[in-house]
């Protein structure tokens, strides 16, 4: 997975669609959903790790944007 869109499409395969309206909250909820899928052994460790890394990076970028404003 290379983009947040890829993660969204991946989660859709499991019936999970996330849209709260707050970008950071959306990303954090995606992280929680991925963790639950991983703990249920429904996704591979490498997929989990790459998605988690991407999400945490994106969350940090969004938080940095908010601090600048």
Biopython code that builds the backbone (N, CA, C, O; Angstrom):
import numpy as np
from Bio.PDB.StructureBuilder import StructureBuilder

atoms = [
    (1, "UNK", "N", (0.850, -1.175, 0.000)),
    (1, "UNK", "CA", (0.000, 0.000, 0.000)),
    (1, "UNK", "C", (0.891, 1.231, 0.000)),
    (1, "UNK", "O", (1.859, 1.336, 0.753)),
    (2, "UNK", "N", (0.525, 2.154, -0.871)),
    (2, "UNK", "CA", (1.357, 3.335, -1.030)),
    (2, "UNK", "C", (0.645, 4.635, -0.693)),
    (2, "UNK", "O", (1.298, 5.657, -0.480)),
    (3, "UNK", "N", (-0.674, 4.615, -0.642)),
    (3, "UNK", "CA", (-1.422, 5.843, -0.358)),
    (3, "UNK", "C", (-2.550, 5.552, 0.635)),
    (3, "UNK", "O", (-2.907, 4.401, 0.886)),
    (4, "UNK", "N", (-3.089, 6.621, 1.181)),
    (4, "UNK", "CA", (-4.226, 6.494, 2.087)),
    (4, "UNK", "C", (-5.418, 5.910, 1.322)),
    (4, "UNK", "O", (-6.195, 5.127, 1.867)),
    (5, "UNK", "N", (-5.546, 6.297, 0.068)),
    (5, "UNK", "CA", (-6.619, 5.747, -0.766)),
    (5, "UNK", "C", (-6.510, 4.219, -0.864)),
    (5, "UNK", "O", (-7.520, 3.517, -0.809)),
    (6, "UNK", "N", (-5.287, 3.715, -1.007)),
    (6, "UNK", "CA", (-5.080, 2.262, -1.050)),
    (6, "UNK", "C", (-5.570, 1.600, 0.235)),
    (6, "UNK", "O", (-6.173, 0.528, 0.202)),
    (7, "UNK", "N", (-5.307, 2.246, 1.359)),
    (7, "UNK", "CA", (-5.751, 1.705, 2.645)),
    (7, "UNK", "C", (-7.272, 1.721, 2.723)),
    (7, "UNK", "O", (-7.879, 0.759, 3.193)),
    (8, "UNK", "N", (-7.888, 2.802, 2.266)),
    (8, "UNK", "CA", (-9.342, 2.883, 2.268)),
    (8, "UNK", "C", (-9.953, 1.772, 1.419)),
    (8, "UNK", "O", (-10.930, 1.141, 1.822)),
    (9, "UNK", "N", (-9.381, 1.538, 0.256)),
    (9, "UNK", "CA", (-9.891, 0.490, -0.624)),
    (9, "UNK", "C", (-9.677, -0.887, -0.007)),
    (9, "UNK", "O", (-10.518, -1.773, -0.156)),
    (10, "UNK", "N", (-8.574, -1.066, 0.675)),
    (10, "UNK", "CA", (-8.285, -2.330, 1.347)),
    (10, "UNK", "C", (-9.301, -2.586, 2.465)),
    (10, "UNK", "O", (-9.816, -3.696, 2.600)),
    (11, "UNK", "N", (-9.582, -1.560, 3.257)),
    (11, "UNK", "CA", (-10.553, -1.701, 4.336)),
    (11, "UNK", "C", (-11.953, -1.972, 3.788)),
    (11, "UNK", "O", (-12.747, -2.671, 4.417)),
    (12, "UNK", "N", (-12.247, -1.419, 2.620)),
    (12, "UNK", "CA", (-13.543, -1.643, 1.984)),
    (12, "UNK", "C", (-13.775, -3.119, 1.693)),
    (12, "UNK", "O", (-14.912, -3.591, 1.725)),
    (13, "UNK", "N", (-12.703, -3.847, 1.412)),
    (13, "UNK", "CA", (-12.813, -5.281, 1.148)),
    (13, "UNK", "C", (-13.374, -6.024, 2.360)),
    (13, "UNK", "O", (-13.967, -7.094, 2.223)),
    (14, "UNK", "N", (-13.184, -5.449, 3.536)),
    (14, "UNK", "CA", (-13.677, -6.041, 4.781)),
    (14, "UNK", "C", (-14.978, -5.389, 5.239)),
    (14, "UNK", "O", (-15.459, -5.651, 6.341)),
    (15, "UNK", "N", (-15.540, -4.541, 4.387)),
    (15, "UNK", "CA", (-16.819, -3.906, 4.713)),
    (15, "UNK", "C", (-16.688, -2.682, 5.595)),
    (15, "UNK", "O", (-17.660, -2.272, 6.229)),
    (16, "UNK", "N", (-15.510, -2.096, 5.646)),
    (16, "UNK", "CA", (-15.277, -0.941, 6.507)),
    (16, "UNK", "C", (-15.105, 0.314, 5.668)),
    (16, "UNK", "O", (-14.175, 0.420, 4.869)),
    (17, "UNK", "N", (-16.011, 1.261, 5.860)),
    (17, "UNK", "CA", (-15.914, 2.565, 5.206)),
    (17, "UNK", "C", (-15.858, 3.600, 6.317)),
    (17, "UNK", "O", (-16.729, 3.650, 7.185)),
    (18, "UNK", "N", (-14.825, 4.422, 6.275)),
    (18, "UNK", "CA", (-14.619, 5.386, 7.353)),
    (18, "UNK", "C", (-14.682, 6.798, 6.799)),
    (18, "UNK", "O", (-13.915, 7.167, 5.909)),
    (19, "UNK", "N", (-15.610, 7.586, 7.340)),
    (19, "UNK", "CA", (-15.658, 9.011, 7.049)),
    (19, "UNK", "C", (-16.340, 9.711, 8.211)),
    (19, "UNK", "O", (-17.549, 9.591, 8.406)),
    (20, "UNK", "N", (-15.555, 10.432, 8.969)),
    (20, "UNK", "CA", (-16.082, 11.193, 10.101)),
    (20, "UNK", "C", (-16.179, 12.667, 9.726)),
    (20, "UNK", "O", (-17.062, 13.382, 10.199)),
    (21, "UNK", "N", (-15.275, 13.106, 8.885)),
    (21, "UNK", "CA", (-15.251, 14.506, 8.491)),
    (21, "UNK", "C", (-14.017, 15.216, 9.005)),
    (21, "UNK", "O", (-13.658, 16.284, 8.509)),
    (22, "UNK", "N", (-13.378, 14.641, 9.979)),
    (22, "UNK", "CA", (-12.136, 15.172, 10.531)),
    (22, "UNK", "C", (-11.016, 14.257, 10.047)),
    (22, "UNK", "O", (-10.992, 13.071, 10.376)),
    (23, "UNK", "N", (-10.102, 14.802, 9.275)),
    (23, "UNK", "CA", (-9.056, 13.990, 8.622)),
    (23, "UNK", "C", (-8.248, 13.172, 9.639)),
    (23, "UNK", "O", (-8.016, 11.983, 9.421)),
    (24, "UNK", "N", (-7.826, 13.777, 10.719)),
    (24, "UNK", "CA", (-7.020, 13.059, 11.711)),
    (24, "UNK", "C", (-7.841, 11.953, 12.365)),
    (24, "UNK", "O", (-7.339, 10.847, 12.562)),
    (25, "UNK", "N", (-9.079, 12.234, 12.697)),
    (25, "UNK", "CA", (-9.941, 11.215, 13.305)),
    (25, "UNK", "C", (-10.168, 10.057, 12.334)),
    (25, "UNK", "O", (-10.180, 8.896, 12.742)),
    (26, "UNK", "N", (-10.345, 10.371, 11.053)),
    (26, "UNK", "CA", (-10.496, 9.322, 10.040)),
    (26, "UNK", "C", (-9.263, 8.424, 10.009)),
    (26, "UNK", "O", (-9.381, 7.198, 9.995)),
    (27, "UNK", "N", (-8.095, 9.031, 9.999)),
    (27, "UNK", "CA", (-6.850, 8.269, 9.934)),
    (27, "UNK", "C", (-6.648, 7.413, 11.177)),
    (27, "UNK", "O", (-6.218, 6.263, 11.088)),
    (28, "UNK", "N", (-6.964, 7.987, 12.345)),
    (28, "UNK", "CA", (-6.810, 7.233, 13.586)),
    (28, "UNK", "C", (-7.782, 6.060, 13.654)),
    (28, "UNK", "O", (-7.436, 4.990, 14.154)),
    (29, "UNK", "N", (-8.987, 6.261, 13.153)),
    (29, "UNK", "CA", (-9.965, 5.176, 13.131)),
    (29, "UNK", "C", (-9.532, 4.080, 12.160)),
    (29, "UNK", "O", (-9.741, 2.897, 12.429)),
    (30, "UNK", "N", (-8.934, 4.465, 11.039)),
    (30, "UNK", "CA", (-8.394, 3.466, 10.109)),
    (30, "UNK", "C", (-7.310, 2.635, 10.790)),
    (30, "UNK", "O", (-7.219, 1.424, 10.589)),
    (31, "UNK", "N", (-6.497, 3.301, 11.593)),
    (31, "UNK", "CA", (-5.440, 2.606, 12.331)),
    (31, "UNK", "C", (-6.042, 1.575, 13.293)),
    (31, "UNK", "O", (-5.546, 0.453, 13.394)),
    (32, "UNK", "N", (-7.098, 1.954, 13.989)),
    (32, "UNK", "CA", (-7.765, 1.043, 14.920)),
    (32, "UNK", "C", (-8.352, -0.155, 14.175)),
    (32, "UNK", "O", (-8.224, -1.295, 14.623)),
    (33, "UNK", "N", (-8.992, 0.108, 13.044)),
    (33, "UNK", "CA", (-9.588, -0.972, 12.246)),
    (33, "UNK", "C", (-8.529, -1.936, 11.746)),
    (33, "UNK", "O", (-8.724, -3.151, 11.782)),
    (34, "UNK", "N", (-7.409, -1.400, 11.281)),
    (34, "UNK", "CA", (-6.322, -2.268, 10.816)),
    (34, "UNK", "C", (-5.772, -3.123, 11.945)),
    (34, "UNK", "O", (-5.457, -4.298, 11.753)),
    (35, "UNK", "N", (-5.659, -2.520, 13.129)),
    (35, "UNK", "CA", (-5.156, -3.266, 14.281)),
    (35, "UNK", "C", (-6.081, -4.428, 14.617)),
    (35, "UNK", "O", (-5.615, -5.528, 14.914)),
    (36, "UNK", "N", (-7.383, -4.190, 14.572)),
    (36, "UNK", "CA", (-8.344, -5.254, 14.859)),
    (36, "UNK", "C", (-8.274, -6.365, 13.814)),
    (36, "UNK", "O", (-8.356, -7.546, 14.152)),
    (37, "UNK", "N", (-8.123, -5.988, 12.550)),
    (37, "UNK", "CA", (-7.998, -6.988, 11.486)),
    (37, "UNK", "C", (-6.725, -7.817, 11.664)),
    (37, "UNK", "O", (-6.719, -9.029, 11.451)),
    (38, "UNK", "N", (-5.657, -7.140, 12.056)),
    (38, "UNK", "CA", (-4.390, -7.833, 12.268)),
    (38, "UNK", "C", (-4.486, -8.790, 13.458)),
    (38, "UNK", "O", (-4.028, -9.930, 13.374)),
    (39, "UNK", "N", (-5.067, -8.341, 14.543)),
    (39, "UNK", "CA", (-5.203, -9.183, 15.728)),
    (39, "UNK", "C", (-6.129, -10.370, 15.470)),
    (39, "UNK", "O", (-6.006, -11.414, 16.110)),
    (40, "UNK", "N", (-7.053, -10.199, 14.529)),
    (40, "UNK", "CA", (-7.940, -11.294, 14.157)),
    (40, "UNK", "C", (-7.295, -12.211, 13.116)),
    (40, "UNK", "O", (-7.899, -13.187, 12.672)),
    (41, "UNK", "N", (-6.070, -11.884, 12.738)),
    (41, "UNK", "CA", (-5.282, -12.633, 11.756)),
    (41, "UNK", "C", (-5.946, -12.672, 10.383)),
    (41, "UNK", "O", (-5.871, -13.674, 9.672)),
    (42, "UNK", "N", (-6.593, -11.574, 10.024)),
    (42, "UNK", "CA", (-7.227, -11.467, 8.714)),
    (42, "UNK", "C", (-6.329, -10.782, 7.688)),
    (42, "UNK", "O", (-6.586, -10.860, 6.486)),
    (43, "UNK", "N", (-5.270, -10.108, 8.161)),
    (43, "UNK", "CA", (-4.326, -9.479, 7.244)),
    (43, "UNK", "C", (-2.910, -9.913, 7.595)),
    (43, "UNK", "O", (-2.614, -10.277, 8.733)),
    (44, "UNK", "N", (-2.055, -9.865, 6.602)),
    (44, "UNK", "CA", (-0.662, -10.274, 6.768)),
    (44, "UNK", "C", (0.123, -9.212, 7.539)),
    (44, "UNK", "O", (-0.190, -8.024, 7.458)),
    (45, "UNK", "N", (1.138, -9.641, 8.283)),
    (45, "UNK", "CA", (1.952, -8.675, 9.035)),
    (45, "UNK", "C", (2.589, -7.596, 8.162)),
    (45, "UNK", "O", (2.656, -6.437, 8.572)),
    (46, "UNK", "N", (3.054, -7.954, 6.974)),
    (46, "UNK", "CA", (3.698, -6.954, 6.116)),
    (46, "UNK", "C", (2.689, -5.906, 5.637)),
    (46, "UNK", "O", (3.033, -4.729, 5.525)),
    (47, "UNK", "N", (1.461, -6.315, 5.355)),
    (47, "UNK", "CA", (0.419, -5.363, 4.956)),
    (47, "UNK", "C", (0.080, -4.436, 6.116)),
    (47, "UNK", "O", (-0.078, -3.227, 5.942)),
    (48, "UNK", "N", (-0.029, -5.023, 7.295)),
    (48, "UNK", "CA", (-0.338, -4.248, 8.494)),
    (48, "UNK", "C", (0.745, -3.210, 8.762)),
    (48, "UNK", "O", (0.451, -2.044, 9.025)),
    (49, "UNK", "N", (1.994, -3.642, 8.693)),
    (49, "UNK", "CA", (3.104, -2.744, 8.984)),
    (49, "UNK", "C", (3.196, -1.592, 7.989)),
    (49, "UNK", "O", (3.396, -0.442, 8.382)),
    (50, "UNK", "N", (3.050, -1.898, 6.709)),
    (50, "UNK", "CA", (3.154, -0.827, 5.712)),
    (50, "UNK", "C", (1.991, 0.159, 5.841)),
    (50, "UNK", "O", (2.190, 1.368, 5.720)),
    (51, "UNK", "N", (0.793, -0.342, 6.084)),
    (51, "UNK", "CA", (-0.367, 0.540, 6.250)),
    (51, "UNK", "C", (-0.230, 1.387, 7.509)),
    (51, "UNK", "O", (-0.532, 2.580, 7.499)),
    (52, "UNK", "N", (0.222, 0.774, 8.579)),
    (52, "UNK", "CA", (0.388, 1.491, 9.838)),
    (52, "UNK", "C", (1.428, 2.606, 9.712)),
    (52, "UNK", "O", (1.223, 3.713, 10.211)),
    (53, "UNK", "N", (2.525, 2.312, 9.052)),
    (53, "UNK", "CA", (3.567, 3.311, 8.846)),
    (53, "UNK", "C", (3.034, 4.491, 8.036)),
    (53, "UNK", "O", (3.281, 5.650, 8.369)),
    (54, "UNK", "N", (2.316, 4.186, 6.989)),
    (54, "UNK", "CA", (1.742, 5.226, 6.147)),
    (54, "UNK", "C", (0.727, 6.077, 6.917)),
    (54, "UNK", "O", (0.736, 7.303, 6.813)),
    (55, "UNK", "N", (-0.137, 5.429, 7.681)),
    (55, "UNK", "CA", (-1.136, 6.160, 8.465)),
    (55, "UNK", "C", (-0.489, 7.059, 9.510)),
    (55, "UNK", "O", (-0.878, 8.218, 9.659)),
    (56, "UNK", "N", (0.482, 6.541, 10.223)),
    (56, "UNK", "CA", (1.134, 7.353, 11.272)),
    (56, "UNK", "C", (1.877, 8.535, 10.679)),
    (56, "UNK", "O", (1.907, 9.616, 11.267)),
    (57, "UNK", "N", (2.472, 8.332, 9.520)),
    (57, "UNK", "CA", (3.151, 9.433, 8.838)),
    (57, "UNK", "C", (2.142, 10.515, 8.439)),
    (57, "UNK", "O", (2.374, 11.705, 8.650)),
    (58, "UNK", "N", (1.032, 10.085, 7.867)),
    (58, "UNK", "CA", (-0.007, 11.022, 7.433)),
    (58, "UNK", "C", (-0.629, 11.760, 8.628)),
    (58, "UNK", "O", (-0.904, 12.957, 8.543)),
    (59, "UNK", "N", (-0.847, 11.049, 9.734)),
    (59, "UNK", "CA", (-1.383, 11.681, 10.945)),
    (59, "UNK", "C", (-0.433, 12.768, 11.432)),
    (59, "UNK", "O", (-0.868, 13.864, 11.785)),
    (60, "UNK", "N", (0.855, 12.468, 11.450)),
    (60, "UNK", "CA", (1.836, 13.450, 11.909)),
    (60, "UNK", "C", (1.863, 14.668, 10.992)),
    (60, "UNK", "O", (1.963, 15.801, 11.462)),
    (61, "UNK", "N", (1.772, 14.432, 9.682)),
    (61, "UNK", "CA", (1.749, 15.560, 8.746)),
    (61, "UNK", "C", (0.523, 16.437, 8.968)),
    (61, "UNK", "O", (0.625, 17.663, 8.928)),
    (62, "UNK", "N", (-0.631, 15.824, 9.201)),
    (62, "UNK", "CA", (-1.858, 16.589, 9.451)),
    (62, "UNK", "C", (-1.752, 17.388, 10.755)),
    (62, "UNK", "O", (-2.192, 18.536, 10.819)),
    (63, "UNK", "N", (-1.173, 16.783, 11.782)),
    (63, "UNK", "CA", (-1.017, 17.491, 13.060)),
    (63, "UNK", "C", (-0.055, 18.678, 12.895)),
    (63, "UNK", "O", (-0.277, 19.747, 13.464)),
    (64, "UNK", "N", (1.005, 18.481, 12.119)),
    (64, "UNK", "CA", (1.950, 19.565, 11.872)),
    (64, "UNK", "C", (1.277, 20.715, 11.126)),
    (64, "UNK", "O", (1.536, 21.884, 11.411)),
    (65, "UNK", "N", (0.408, 20.376, 10.166)),
    (65, "UNK", "CA", (-0.320, 21.422, 9.428)),
    (65, "UNK", "C", (-1.188, 22.238, 10.370)),
    (65, "UNK", "O", (-1.254, 23.462, 10.257)),
    (66, "UNK", "N", (-1.848, 21.571, 11.292)),
    (66, "UNK", "CA", (-2.741, 22.276, 12.225)),
    (66, "UNK", "C", (-1.959, 23.179, 13.165)),
    (66, "UNK", "O", (-2.446, 24.245, 13.544)),
    (67, "UNK", "N", (-0.763, 22.775, 13.544)),
    (67, "UNK", "CA", (0.052, 23.591, 14.453)),
    (67, "UNK", "C", (0.532, 24.866, 13.762)),
    (67, "UNK", "O", (0.660, 25.909, 14.403)),
    (68, "UNK", "N", (0.793, 24.787, 12.478)),
    (68, "UNK", "CA", (1.279, 25.935, 11.730)),
    (68, "UNK", "C", (0.209, 26.992, 11.627)),
    (68, "UNK", "O", (0.520, 28.183, 11.654)),
    (69, "UNK", "N", (-1.050, 26.591, 11.510)),
    (69, "UNK", "CA", (-2.156, 27.548, 11.343)),
    (69, "UNK", "C", (-2.457, 28.297, 12.574)),
    (69, "UNK", "O", (-3.360, 29.134, 12.582)),
]
sb = StructureBuilder()
sb.init_structure("model")
sb.init_model(0)
sb.init_chain("A")
sb.init_seg("    ")
for serial, (resi, resn, name, xyz) in enumerate(atoms, 1):
    if name == "N":
        sb.init_residue(resn, " ", resi, " ")
    sb.init_atom(name, np.array(xyz, "f"), 0.0, 1.0, " ", f" {name:<3s}", serial, name[0])
structure = sb.get_structure()
